[in-house]
């Protein structure tokens, strides 16, 4: 047996310098010999006395090893002795290559729709879209809400909760949405999720079957496309213009949808507001087609001029709209609390499925958030952030006008980002790659599209997490990156009379 498993080392130690027990060495050697086929199926192992004598160890060491192998199913012990159990031999790398190649191709094809442009940078990177002013969050007030939840609600909050979320938070969210966003709902319609992404995934799981058609804005939010891909839906891109999603007249007949994703209050990433005429048309057509609308109100709270744009969900009674939101932009991303407001007609029908799909968790944070909202701290925080983001957006507009000439800027007076269009001959992805090396996290507009066009070449620039003082310097660096790309890429043939676009001369 020594020639098969080799001798045991009485002085063997781990990399940390701790001794390795002899029975552990023996177990490992026998397992390797069985898996490698050196001890074939049906082979009779030596008796414990004989193997102990051959290896120079105690019989108890061998007995412990044999018992362990029996427990794991490597060997069978009966009156005839201890025999190797028939196992499926792991195929060698060479033998497995054809099958592995097929599996790897299928795996790559499955993951391809989820491919990100680059690893997600840290939350404090400058000009990063979608990140709020984390350094301005009122940590003291939030700490007090957490303490109140711990004092009043423990220990029962340590157990499982209602799969739809804590009733106190659901009621607080519904009350806020009715006043601030014009959403027609009560707490029974609110389902708490782990961020808006889980809310989107939940909509797909509740309302679709694999192969169903889903419409998404193009360019549009990548998370919606990921949710539809996870559900094996056929995703159809619908172009966005200055009035939001522009549905072609024949789309309802050619590609009848089951789900339609839209961000009507502040489209991401173009910033367009879906006009009321298109909202009403979408609702009417969805009703006729038996389709459902997902309204993502990801940063509609931050309207910088006039009154906030009201929700589409509350536009008409009993609209076929699932309203999705989260606290990642209004509070902080690590909170991971989102929600979906179900149509009233779905509440009773989904109660049992939700029991199977969700588990009530993050209960302490949910109670704290309910207190944060009810105490008025949430409303005061939103007011402060609106003023801050208004100032930062103005600083960004001024910096873009200074360092880019001419600058076509998309995005209304809302949210935490603006989009700068670039001419087709300056690759937005090349600019972003250069900027990333300088810790500037603007995004390439072309990365948000399924069917890119020349106009989908630009930079999505966040200002929520970047101070007004930082914005000027960062935009100057961004313009320098664009100048460098413009100097290394041959422009397309210029149309007669067209004005050449270029960043302003930074050396002037």
Beta strands, then each sheet from edge to edge (+ up, - down):
strand 1: 75-78
strand 2: 81-84
strand 3: 190-193
strand 4: 213-218
strand 5: 234-241
strand 6: 244-245
strand 7: 259-262
strand 8: 292-296
strand 9: 321-326
strand 10: 338-341
strand 11: 404-405
strand 12: 408-410
strand 13: 417-421
strand 14: 443-444
strand 15: 458-462
strand 16: 502-503
sheet 1: 1+ 2-
sheet 2: 3+ 10- 9+ 8+ 7+ 4+ 5+ 6-
sheet 3: 11+ 16-
sheet 4: 12+ 13- 15+ 14-
end
